[in-house]
Amino acid sequence: MLEWARTQKVLRVVDDQISSPTWARTLAEATAQVIAQGRGEPVDYIKEKAGLYHLAGGGSCSRYEWAQEILRYNHKLEELMPLEIQPAPTSEFPTPARRPLFSPVNCDHFAATFGLCLPPWKMALRMAMERSGRVRRR
């Protein structure tokens, strides 16, 4: 999103696709915590807990809302070109594969089994941008 914002004066971003943005680092950390719960016998523990689980960042938003937050947190405003960000329907961006309009997942089974959940997407986005040195201080 930031790369795109450096080259476009007006950003048109899909506003009718809703998902749960998820930072890969939080997925990796949750995976490590699940393995650590196995203590001395992680293989047996994982076999015992085997199943289908959903895990994603907390909450949901449109790609448009997600883009707004990315730009709001970015501290290098002088690098960005857009004069405005506009919502756009998926139909403006044809792709070979159809994307679902609503794709948040329910992570309750994972939380009940392992006692873990990922942070809300806005918090994870801020953490990711802080880690990259891109957060604007308010």
C-alpha positions in Angstrom: 0.0 0.0 0.0 2.8 2.4 0.9 4.6 1.7 -2.4 1.4 2.3 -4.3 0.9 5.6 -2.3 4.3 6.8 -3.4 3.4 6.7 -7.1 -0.3 7.6 -7.3 -2.1 10.9 -6.7 -5.4 9.3 -6.1 -5.7 5.8 -4.6 -8.8 3.8 -5.3 -9.1 0.9 -2.9 -11.7 -1.9 -2.7 -14.3 -1.2 -0.1 -16.6 -4.2 -0.6 -14.1 -7.0 0.4 -14.2 -7.6 4.2 -11.5 -9.7 5.8 -9.4 -10.0 9.0 -6.0 -8.5 8.3 -3.3 -10.7 9.9 0.3 -10.0 10.5 2.5 -13.1 9.7 4.6 -12.4 12.8 1.5 -12.9 15.1 0.7 -16.2 13.4 4.3 -17.4 13.9 4.3 -16.3 17.6 1.0 -18.2 18.2 2.4 -21.3 16.4 5.4 -21.2 18.7 3.2 -20.8 21.8 1.1 -23.8 20.7 4.3 -25.9 20.3 5.6 -24.7 23.7 2.4 -25.8 25.4 3.4 -29.4 24.5 6.3 -29.0 26.9 8.3 -32.3 27.1 6.2 -34.1 24.4 5.3 -31.6 21.7 4.8 -34.3 19.0 2.2 -36.2 21.2 0.6 -32.9 22.2 0.2 -31.8 18.6 -1.2 -35.2 17.6 -3.7 -34.9 20.5 -4.8 -31.4 19.4 -4.8 -32.2 15.6 -7.7 -30.7 13.8 -9.0 -27.8 11.7 -8.5 -24.4 13.2 -8.9 -20.9 12.0 -6.6 -18.2 13.2 -6.6 -14.6 12.1 -6.3 -11.1 13.5 -9.1 -9.9 15.7 -11.9 -8.0 14.1 -12.5 -7.2 10.4 -12.4 -4.4 7.9 -12.5 -3.6 4.3 -9.4 -3.2 2.2 -10.2 0.5 2.0 -10.4 0.8 5.8 -7.1 -1.1 6.1 -5.4 1.2 3.6 -6.6 4.3 5.5 -5.1 3.0 8.7 -1.8 2.2 6.9 -1.6 5.7 5.6 -2.7 7.2 8.9 0.1 5.5 10.8 2.9 6.1 8.2 5.3 8.8 9.5 7.0 9.5 6.2 4.1 11.6 4.8 6.4 13.5 2.5 7.1 10.3 0.5 3.4 9.8 -0.3 1.8 11.1 -3.4 -2.0 10.7 -2.9 -4.1 13.7 -2.6 -7.0 11.5 -1.7 -8.0 7.9 -1.1 -11.3 6.8 -2.6 -13.4 3.7 -2.1 -14.0 1.5 -5.1 -16.0 -1.7 -5.8 -14.3 -5.0 -6.6 -15.7 -4.9 -10.1 -13.2 -2.1 -10.9 -10.3 -4.5 -10.4 -11.0 -7.7 -12.5 -8.8 -10.6 -11.6 -8.6 -14.2 -13.0 -9.6 -15.5 -9.6 -12.8 -14.2 -7.9 -12.2 -13.0 -4.3 -14.8 -13.5 -1.7 -16.5 -10.3 -0.5 -16.7 -11.5 3.1 -13.9 -13.7 4.4 -13.4 -13.1 8.2 -13.1 -16.4 10.0 -14.3 -17.5 13.5 -11.3 -18.3 15.7 -13.2 -19.5 18.8 -12.3 -23.1 18.4 -8.6 -22.2 18.3 -9.0 -19.9 21.3 -10.9 -22.5 23.3 -8.4 -25.3 22.6 -5.1 -23.4 23.0 -6.2 -20.4 25.1 -4.7 -18.0 22.6 -6.0 -15.4 20.2 -4.4 -12.8 18.0 -4.5 -9.1 18.7 -7.1 -6.9 16.9 -5.9 -6.1 13.4 -5.4 -2.4 14.1 -3.1 -3.2 17.0 -1.1 -5.7 14.9 -0.9 -3.2 12.1 0.6 -0.6 14.4 3.0 -3.1 15.9 4.1 -4.1 12.4 4.6 -0.5 11.3 6.5 0.3 14.6 8.8 -2.6 13.9 9.5 -1.3 10.4 10.1 2.2 11.8 7.1 3.6 9.9 4.8 4.8 12.6 4.0 8.5 13.0 4.0 9.6 16.6 0.8 11.4 17.6 
